[in-house]
Amino acid sequence: MPAEAGIASQRAGLQSLIDEEESRLEAPGFTGDNLLAEPHRPLTPETMRLLSGLLAELYATSPNTQIRANWCAICVTFDADAIHISASDTTTPADMGLGLGSGLDRYRTIIETRGGTFQTRAGQAHWQLDVSIPIDGDR
């Protein structure tokens, strides 16, 4: 399969996941802004599973744990060496003391073991996640 076809197929799969999760969240009244950039090259199946799993976990977490918001944004971009994911939510004062759930904490461990970064910040009714996943082995 040519690289362009592989990239298009992977992006379509990720977009489908995002669309499904966004529809699920819209039913109870949540809104979101999502951006999915075009990968520069096909990702390995392992990296695709990691990225898809992290995105599903972020969406699953949104309405029921630390992110009790009516709005969230998730952005996925790619550069030559890494995948960058940022997630941002509005929070209520009661949410500010909450930490990562076990699902996101598990992804932190996996990503940091791969040499990536996983950072969260919370303050003034805002929660932010910034992740970088190396893709050196995906050539």
C-alpha positions in Angstrom: 0.0 0.0 0.0 1.4 3.4 -0.9 2.3 5.7 2.1 -0.4 8.2 1.1 -3.1 5.5 1.2 -1.8 4.3 4.6 -1.8 7.9 6.0 -5.3 8.5 4.6 -6.6 5.3 6.1 -5.2 6.0 9.5 -6.4 9.5 9.5 -9.9 8.3 8.5 -9.9 5.8 11.4 -8.9 8.4 13.9 -11.5 10.9 12.6 -14.1 8.2 12.8 -13.2 7.6 16.5 -13.3 11.3 17.2 -16.7 11.7 15.4 -18.2 8.8 17.4 -17.0 10.1 20.7 -18.1 13.7 19.9 -21.6 12.4 19.0 -21.8 10.5 22.3 -20.8 13.6 24.3 -23.2 15.8 22.4 -26.3 13.8 23.5 -26.1 15.0 27.2 -25.2 18.5 26.1 -21.4 18.6 26.0 -19.7 20.5 23.2 -16.2 20.2 21.8 -13.7 21.5 19.4 -11.5 18.9 17.7 -8.6 19.3 15.4 -6.9 16.3 13.7 -4.0 17.1 11.5 -2.6 15.0 8.7 0.2 12.6 9.7 3.4 13.0 7.8 3.9 9.3 7.3 2.0 6.1 8.3 2.2 5.1 11.9 3.0 1.7 13.2 0.1 -0.4 14.4 1.5 -0.1 18.0 1.5 3.7 17.7 -2.0 3.8 16.2 -3.3 1.6 19.1 -1.6 3.9 21.6 -3.0 7.1 20.0 -6.5 5.7 19.5 -6.6 4.4 23.1 -5.5 7.7 24.5 -8.1 9.6 22.5 -10.8 7.2 23.6 -9.7 7.6 27.2 -9.7 11.4 27.0 -13.3 11.3 25.6 -14.4 8.7 28.1 -12.9 10.8 31.0 -14.5 14.1 29.9 -18.0 13.9 31.3 -17.5 11.8 34.4 -14.2 12.4 36.3 -11.9 15.4 36.5 -13.4 17.1 33.5 -16.9 18.0 34.5 -17.2 20.6 31.8 -19.7 21.5 29.2 -16.9 22.2 26.7 -13.6 20.5 25.8 -11.1 20.7 23.0 -8.7 18.1 21.7 -6.0 18.8 19.2 -3.8 16.2 17.5 -0.9 17.3 15.4 2.1 15.6 13.9 5.6 16.6 13.1 8.6 14.6 11.8 9.5 13.2 15.2 6.3 13.1 17.4 2.6 13.2 17.8 1.3 16.1 19.9 -2.0 15.9 21.7 -3.4 18.7 23.7 -6.7 18.6 25.6 -8.3 21.5 27.3 -11.5 21.7 29.5 -13.3 24.1 31.6 -13.8 22.8 35.2 -15.8 23.6 38.3 -14.2 24.6 41.6 -15.0 21.1 43.0 -13.1 19.5 40.2 -9.8 21.4 40.8 -8.5 19.0 43.4 -9.0 15.9 41.3 -6.0 14.1 39.7 -5.6 11.7 36.8 -7.8 8.7 36.7 -6.2 5.3 36.4 -6.8 5.2 32.7 -4.9 8.4 32.0 -2.3 7.5 34.5 -1.7 4.3 32.7 -1.2 6.2 29.4 1.2 8.5 31.2 3.4 5.5 32.1 3.3 4.0 28.6 4.1 7.4 26.9 6.9 8.3 29.3 8.4 4.8 28.9 8.5 5.4 25.2 10.4 8.6 25.8 7.4 10.9 25.5 6.0 13.6 27.7 2.7 13.8 29.5 1.9 17.0 31.4 -1.3 18.2 33.1 -2.1 21.6 34.6 -5.2 22.8 36.3 -6.2 26.2 37.6 -8.8 28.9 37.4 -11.6 26.7 36.0 -9.3 25.2 33.4 -7.7 21.8 32.9 -4.9 21.2 30.3 -3.2 18.1 29.1 -0.1 18.2 26.8 1.3 15.0 25.4 4.1 14.3 23.0 4.6 10.7 21.7 7.9 10.0 19.8 7.4 8.3 16.4 11.1 7.6 15.6 10.4 3.9 15.1 7.4 4.6 12.7 9.5 5.0 9.6 
